[in-house]
Amino acid sequence: MNNETIAICAHLGSGSTEVAEIVGKRLGFEVYNTDKLLRRIAIDSNVSFEQLASKSISGEVEIDDVLFSYALDILNKGKVIFEGRSSILVFLAPITLKVFLTAPDYIRAKHVADVRKISYEEAMNEVRISDQDRENLARKICKINWQDPQLYDLVVNTGGWKYEDVAELVINAFNMKKKR
């Protein structure tokens, strides 16, 4: 396995997508999230995204297992970043740097509301649902408490940081860890 991999686990709304994109551009890494994995599965399976979603909802396809398999194949190629929910899928694989991003709930909800153009109350509900979903996925796939800071090489509260500065922290930590 190529040792140039990063997993950015994060609470929804703490900036993992933004940070991963910045880090990916600066390091020349491809960034994967659950949406990108699902679209790749749909293309490779010659089905529409909607058909794949329907098969998942009906139970015809156990989507987390399929995502897990695809994610490991991609991870083996190296020079990739898995961010958000998809990072939990590869958590137990050898990864150069594991990062956890968090922020206070009110900041996370505001970010989600701004990005998705929904009300703050709806966003706060999505934040809570996402936290539970990620908890369930981590227990199912990895048998871990994904919010345990001891599992990570770097933990950042993004609440008071610019995403560019967080990305710089991640890049510095990655380069230091790679040298070990």
Beta strands, then each sheet from edge to edge (+ up, - down):
strand 1: 5-10
strand 2: 30-32
strand 3: 80-83
strand 4: 97-102
strand 5: 154-157
sheet 1: 2+ 3+ 1+ 4+ 5+
end
